[in-house]
C-alpha cells in the first residue's frame, strides 16, 4: 500500500541511521520500525494462506466476463420491464 506520512526531524534521523546501519531502503527501514513498535519487539508471525486443490473446472470459464455481462443485461431488462 502506498501512503504519505510526515516524519518529525528526529524520527527521520532515526530512519536515516537505520538505513545506513542495515543497508536497507527507506521503505524497509520504516516497515521494520513500525513492526517493532507495533508488536513491542515481539516477532510477528507471517500470514500464510492454506492452499487447497479445487480440481478441474466443471464449466468453461474462458468467456466468463461475457456470460456475466449477458446475465446482468437480462436482469436489467427484467427490472425495467417489471417497473412499467
N, C-alpha and C positions, 0 to 999 in steps of 0.2 A: 504494500500500500504506500502510496506517495502522499506526503503531507508536508506542511510548512510549520516549523517551530522557531521560536525566538529564544536564543540561549543568552543567559546572563554572561557577562565577561568572564567571571570566574569559572563557570561551567564550560564555556568554550575553551578556556585554557586547560581544564582537566581533560576534555576530549582530545585536544591537540596533543597533549602529553601522552595519552593512551595510544593515539595513532602512531606517534614516534616510537614509543617503547615496544609496542607489539607489532609494529609494521603492518597495520591494517588500515582499511579505508574509513572515511568519516562514518559511513553507514554502519559498518561493522562495529566501530567503537561506540556509537550511540546505542545500537541494539543491545550490545553486551552490557552497557551501563544500565539501561532500562531493565533488562532481565535480572541483573544482580540486585538492583534496587527494589524491583517489584517482588522478588522472591526472597529478599533479605539474605542473599547469598546462598540460599538452598539451591541445589541443582534442579533444573526443570526436566521433566520427562518429555521427550519428543513425541508429538502426536503421531500415531500410525493408524492408518485405515486398514481394516481387515479386508483381505481380498477373497472373493468368492467366485467360483466358476458358475456362470449363468447358463451354460450350454449353448447350443446353436440357436440362432433366432428362428422363431416359428413363422414369421412373416418377412417379406422382403422390405427392408427399410430404405432402399435406395431412393424412393420417391416419397419419403415421409413428410417433407415440407409441403409437397403438392397435395397430399392426402389431407393434411391438417388444414390447408387453405380451403380445399373443397368442402370439408366438414364445417368450417367456420362460415363459408358462404351460404351453405344450406341452412345453418342456424339463423343467420341474419335474415335470410329470405323468409324463414318460418316466423320469426318475430315480427317482421314488417307486415306479413300477411295477416297474422293474428291480431295485430294492433289496429287494423282498419275496420 
